[in-house]
Amino acid sequence: MAGRRLKLAMAGGGEGAFIGGVHRMAAALDGDWQLVAGAFSSDPARNRRTGEQLGLDPARVYDTLDALLADERARPEGDRIDAVAIVTPNHLHAPMAIAALDAGFPVFSEKPMAMNLAEAQAIAEAARASGRLYALAFTYSGYPMVEEARARVARGDFGRVRLVHVEYVQGWLSSPLDREGNKQAEWRTDPARAGLGGALGDIGTHAFQLAEHVSGLTVEALSADVTTHVAGRMLDDDVNVLLRFAEGARGTLRATQVAAGEENGLRIRIHGEKGGLEWSQMEPNTLTLRWLDRPAEIVRAGGPGLSPTTLPRLRTPSGHPEGYIEAFGNLYRAVAGSLRDDAPKGGALGEAEWFPGLESGLRTMAFVEAVLESAQSDEKWTAFPALAD
């Protein structure tokens, strides 16, 4: 694969879909990927129109993923696809990922990993059996200043971590959009397509993955309150969780989509013995450091004093935005680098070729199930499920 653009196929993401366009922009950002094939929609006309709009060969716009996998597998090496991006609603993540892996193709899937932990474990088994790469679009771990935060915690700048607080606050579902024809709202609030959690699965998984990724700690128990505020809605729209980490730290996680007026308020704060940090997705170029014994510091993307592992994730000079598409692009670049290096698990944490994969997927699905178990229980604390290595 060295020395050439990698060929990408896409499942889902047809005309009018939000996340498919984001994936295509991110994959194209560094010139590592070329979209050559797709099964974009179960609607044949919409599927064809999407292929035409993207300038694809009509012979590689397939009616189904199964047809795509069979035809691409039969093509000679160098002509067939190198990976499949899955950008469908959640209920299709597991069957599509398993089919692609069984056919011998690496997978880059939208999150959450699956509808439940059992499906996620089936994906993991398929990935291990095939030896193929499996990546997940936990986009925020691709931001340069998220890596800077992770690196500073890991090297002990703040001493032993005591507190981890993460929140993901949105307001777009404050009204019943899911019953007013909004397609994005419809499937995200439908248990048959979204899975066990509403806000919990959609953005709570992002918050949880970010908390463990940046802190380097693992949750061992939690106590949760899960609420549905909008009458008639079938899944949660507001989640609040107390966290206990295996290493002794304590924390909180808040995920809501009914904070009216809020946009995309993902924020993490971590405090240790000597100081702490704060990062916000809506001000992504800035990392704020606060100290017990000296004035606060502002660290900026592209500015001085950044960690060596942050630098490969930067794309622009200081003062220019490093945003959502760029963070997504960092994950696509990491996946491409791992495929070219024949390293199915990706690079080590902090390396430019690191990306979220099986471990992040399994832990986030275990988190969803533990939160729901806790919310339905009279016990104060719910043990985090033990996962096999």
C-alpha positions in Angstrom: 0.0 0.0 0.0 3.0 2.3 0.4 3.3 5.1 -2.1 -0.3 5.2 -3.3 -3.6 6.6 -2.3 -5.8 4.1 -0.4 -9.1 3.2 -1.9 -12.2 3.7 0.4 -15.7 2.4 0.1 -18.6 3.9 2.1 -21.6 2.2 3.6 -24.4 4.7 4.2 -23.9 8.5 4.0 -26.2 9.0 1.0 -27.7 12.2 -0.3 -28.9 14.4 2.6 -27.0 12.5 5.4 -24.9 14.6 7.7 -22.0 12.4 8.8 -21.3 10.8 5.4 -20.2 14.2 4.1 -18.0 14.8 7.2 -16.3 11.5 6.6 -15.7 12.2 3.0 -14.2 15.6 3.8 -12.0 14.2 6.5 -10.8 11.3 4.4 -9.8 13.7 1.5 -8.0 16.2 3.7 -4.5 14.8 3.4 -4.7 13.0 0.1 -4.3 9.6 1.7 -7.7 8.3 0.6 -9.8 8.2 -2.6 -13.5 7.3 -2.4 -14.0 4.8 -5.2 -17.1 2.7 -4.2 -20.2 2.8 -2.0 -23.5 1.4 -1.0 -24.9 4.7 0.1 -28.6 4.1 0.6 -31.2 1.3 0.6 -33.2 3.6 -1.7 -31.9 2.7 -5.2 -32.5 6.1 -6.7 -30.9 8.0 -3.8 -28.0 5.6 -3.9 -27.4 6.2 -7.7 -27.8 10.0 -7.3 -25.2 10.0 -4.5 -22.7 8.1 -6.7 -23.3 10.5 -9.5 -22.8 13.5 -7.3 -19.6 12.1 -6.1 -18.4 11.3 -9.6 -18.0 7.6 -9.0 -18.0 4.8 -11.6 -21.6 3.6 -11.7 -20.3 0.0 -11.7 -18.9 0.6 -8.2 -22.1 2.1 -6.8 -23.7 -1.0 -5.3 -27.3 -1.8 -4.2 -26.1 -3.5 -1.0 -23.0 -3.8 1.1 -22.9 -7.6 0.4 -22.8 -6.9 -3.3 -20.0 -4.3 -2.7 -17.9 -6.7 -0.6 -18.3 -9.6 -3.1 -17.4 -7.5 -6.2 -14.5 -5.6 -4.6 -13.0 -8.8 -3.2 -13.0 -10.3 -6.7 -11.0 -7.3 -8.1 -7.2 -7.6 -8.4 -5.0 -6.3 -5.6 -4.3 -2.6 -6.3 -7.8 -2.1 -7.8 -9.9 -3.3 -4.9 -10.8 -1.2 -1.9 -8.5 -0.9 1.1 -11.1 -0.2 3.7 -14.8 0.3 4.4 -16.2 3.4 6.2 -19.5 2.6 7.9 -21.6 5.8 8.4 -25.1 4.4 8.9 -27.5 4.5 11.9 -26.3 2.4 14.8 -28.4 -0.7 14.1 -26.3 -1.5 11.0 -22.9 -1.0 12.6 -22.4 -4.5 13.8 -23.7 -6.5 10.8 -21.9 -4.3 8.4 -18.6 -4.3 10.3 -18.6 -8.1 10.8 -19.4 -8.6 7.1 -16.6 -6.4 6.0 -14.1 -7.9 8.4 -15.1 -11.4 7.4 -14.5 -10.4 3.8 -11.0 -9.3 4.6 -11.5 -5.5 4.6 -10.4 -3.1 7.4 -13.2 -1.0 8.9 -13.6 2.6 10.0 -17.0 2.8 11.8 -19.1 5.6 13.2 -19.7 5.4 16.9 -21.2 3.9 19.0 -19.6 0.6 18.1 -22.9 -1.3 18.1 -26.4 -1.5 19.6 -25.2 -3.2 22.8 -22.1 -4.9 24.4 -22.9 -8.3 22.9 -22.8 -6.9 19.4 -19.6 -5.0 20.1 -18.0 -8.2 21.4 -19.0 -10.0 18.2 -17.3 -7.2 16.2 -14.2 -7.6 18.3 -14.1 -11.4 17.6 -14.5 -10.8 13.9 -11.6 -8.3 13.9 -9.3 -10.6 15.8 -10.2 -13.6 13.7 -9.6 -11.6 10.4 -6.5 -9.8 11.7 -7.9 -6.6 10.0 -7.9 -3.1 11.4 -11.0 -1.8 13.1 -11.2 2.0 13.9 -13.9 4.1 15.5 -14.8 7.7 14.9 -14.4 9.1 18.4 -13.5 12.3 16.6 -12.6 14.5 19.6 -9.5 12.4 20.4 -8.1 13.6 17.1 -7.9 17.2 18.3 -4.3 18.5 18.8 -5.0 20.1 22.1 -6.7 16.9 23.4 -3.4 15.1 22.7 -1.6 18.0 24.5 -3.9 17.5 27.5 -3.4 13.7 27.5 0.4 14.1 27.2 0.6 16.5 30.1 -1.5 14.3 32.4 0.5 11.2 31.3 3.9 12.8 32.1 2.7 13.8 35.6 2.5 17.5 35.3 -0.4 17.7 37.7 0.7 14.9 40.0 -1.7 12.1 40.9 -5.1 12.7 39.3 -7.9 13.2 41.8 -10.9 14.6 39.8 -12.2 14.0 36.2 -15.2 16.0 35.1 -16.6 15.8 31.6 -19.8 17.1 30.1 -21.4 17.1 26.6 -24.2 19.6 26.5 -26.5 20.1 23.5 -30.0 21.6 23.2 -31.1 20.6 19.7 -33.6 18.0 21.0 -35.3 20.3 23.5 -38.5 20.1 21.3 -40.0 16.9 19.8 -38.1 17.1 16.5 -38.2 13.3 16.4 -42.0 13.6 15.8 -41.8 16.5 13.4 -40.0 14.9 10.4 -36.3 15.6 11.4 -34.5 12.5 10.1 -31.5 12.9 12.3 -33.7 13.2 15.4 -36.0 10.3 14.3 -33.4 7.5 14.2 -31.4 8.8 17.2 -34.5 8.5 19.4 -35.7 5.2 18.0 -34.5 2.1 20.1 -34.7 -0.1 17.0 -32.1 2.0 15.2 -30.2 3.8 17.9 -29.8 1.0 20.5 -30.0 1.1 24.3 -29.3 4.8 24.8 -30.4 8.1 23.3 -28.2 11.0 24.5 -26.3 8.3 26.4 -25.3 6.4 23.2 -25.0 9.4 20.9 -22.9 11.9 23.0 -22.4 10.2 26.4 -20.1 7.7 24.7 -18.0 10.5 23.3 -17.7 12.1 26.8 -16.8 8.8 28.4 -14.2 7.9 25.8 -12.7 11.4 26.2 -12.5 11.2 30.0 -10.7 7.8 30.0 -8.5 8.8 27.0 -7.2 12.1 28.5 -7.0 11.0 32.1 -5.4 7.7 31.4 -7.7 6.2 34.1 -10.4 3.6 33.9 -13.8 3.7 35.5 -14.5 0.8 37.9 -17.9 1.9 39.3 -20.7 4.4 38.6 -23.9 5.8 39.9 -26.3 7.1 37.3 -29.5 9.0 36.8 -31.1 8.8 33.4 -34.0 10.9 32.4 -36.3 11.5 29.4 -37.7 15.1 29.6 -39.6 15.3 26.3 -42.9 13.6 26.6 -43.4 10.6 24.4 -39.7 10.2 23.6 -38.6 6.5 23.7 -35.0 7.0 24.8 -33.2 9.1 27.3 -32.3 12.7 26.5 -30.5 13.6 29.8 -27.8 11.6 31.7 -25.9 12.4 34.9 -23.3 10.0 36.3 -21.0 9.8 39.3 -17.7 8.0 38.4 -15.2 6.1 40.5 -11.9 5.3 38.8 -9.8 2.3 39.6 -6.9 4.5 40.5 -8.8 6.3 43.2 -9.9 9.4 41.3 -13.5 10.5 41.4 -15.5 12.2 38.6 -18.7 13.2 37.0 -20.2 12.8 33.5 -23.1 14.8 32.1 -24.6 14.3 28.7 -27.8 16.1 27.7 -29.5 17.1 24.4 -32.3 19.1 26.1 -30.2 22.1 27.4 -32.2 24.6 25.4 -29.9 27.1 23.7 -26.7 25.1 24.0 -24.8 24.1 20.8 -22.1 21.5 21.1 -20.7 22.0 24.6 -18.2 19.2 25.1 -15.8 20.1 27.9 -13.3 18.2 30.1 -11.6 19.3 33.3 -9.0 17.2 35.1 -7.4 18.1 38.5 -4.4 16.5 40.2 -2.4 17.2 43.4 -0.6 20.2 41.9 -3.0 21.7 39.3 -5.4 20.9 36.5 -6.5 21.5 33.0 -9.6 22.5 31.0 -10.4 21.9 27.3 -13.6 22.9 25.4 -14.6 21.6 22.0 -16.1 25.0 21.1 -12.7 26.7 21.8 -10.5 23.8 20.6 -7.3 25.7 20.0 -7.0 26.6 23.7 -5.9 24.4 26.7 -6.1 26.2 30.1 -3.8 25.1 32.9 -4.4 26.1 36.5 -1.9 25.6 39.3 -1.9 25.4 43.0 1.1 27.6 43.5 1.4 29.9 40.4 -0.7 31.8 37.9 -2.8 30.0 35.3 -1.4 29.4 31.8 -3.0 29.5 28.4 -1.5 27.0 25.9 -2.5 27.5 22.2 -2.4 25.2 19.2 0.6 26.1 17.1 2.2 28.1 19.9 5.3 27.4 22.0 5.7 24.7 24.6 3.7 22.0 22.9 4.5 18.3 23.5 6.3 16.4 20.7 3.2 14.1 20.3 0.9 17.1 19.6 3.0 18.5 16.8 2.1 15.9 14.1 -1.6 16.6 14.7 -1.2 20.3 13.9 -2.0 21.6 10.4 -2.0 25.4 10.5 0.1 28.2 12.0 -0.9 29.6 15.3 -4.1 31.7 15.3 -5.7 29.6 12.6 -8.6 27.2 13.6 -7.9 23.6 14.2 -11.4 22.2 14.1 -13.7 19.3 13.7 -12.9 18.3 10.2 -9.1 18.5 10.9 -9.5 16.3 14.0 -11.5 13.8 12.0 -8.8 14.0 9.3 -6.2 13.1 11.9 -8.0 9.8 12.6 -8.2 9.0 8.9 -4.5 9.9 8.5 -3.7 7.6 11.4 -5.7 4.7 9.9 -4.0 5.2 6.6 -0.6 5.2 8.3 -1.4 2.0 10.2 -2.6 0.2 7.0 0.5 1.2 5.1 2.7 0.0 8.0 0.7 -3.2 8.3 -0.1 -2.4 11.9 -3.8 -3.4 12.5 -3.9 -2.1 16.0 -2.6 1.4 15.2 0.2 3.2 16.9 0.8 3.5 20.6 -1.0 6.2 22.5 0.5 9.6 21.6 1.9 8.4 18.3 0.6 10.0 15.1 -0.8 6.7 14.0 -2.9 6.1 17.1 -6.7 5.9 16.6 -9.6 4.7 18.8 -10.4 1.1 18.1 -11.7 -2.1 19.8 -10.8 -1.1 23.3 -12.6 2.2 23.1 -15.6 0.6 21.5 -15.9 -2.2 24.0 -15.5 0.1 27.0 -18.0 2.7 25.7 -20.6 0.0 25.1 -20.0 -1.5 28.6 -20.4 2.0 30.0 -23.8 2.4 28.3 -25.0 -0.8 29.8 -23.6 -0.1 33.3 -25.3 3.4 33.3 -28.7 1.9 32.4 -28.3 -0.8 35.0 -27.4 1.7 37.6 -30.3 4.0 36.7 -32.8 1.1 37.1 -31.2 -0.1 40.4 -31.8 0.8 44.0 -28.1 0.2 44.7 -26.0 3.3 45.0 -23.0 1.9 43.0 -22.9 -0.4 39.9 -19.7 -2.2 39.2 -18.3 -1.6 35.7 -18.4 -4.9 33.7 -15.2 -6.9 33.5 -14.0 -7.2 29.9 -11.8 -9.9 28.5 -8.4 -8.9 27.1 
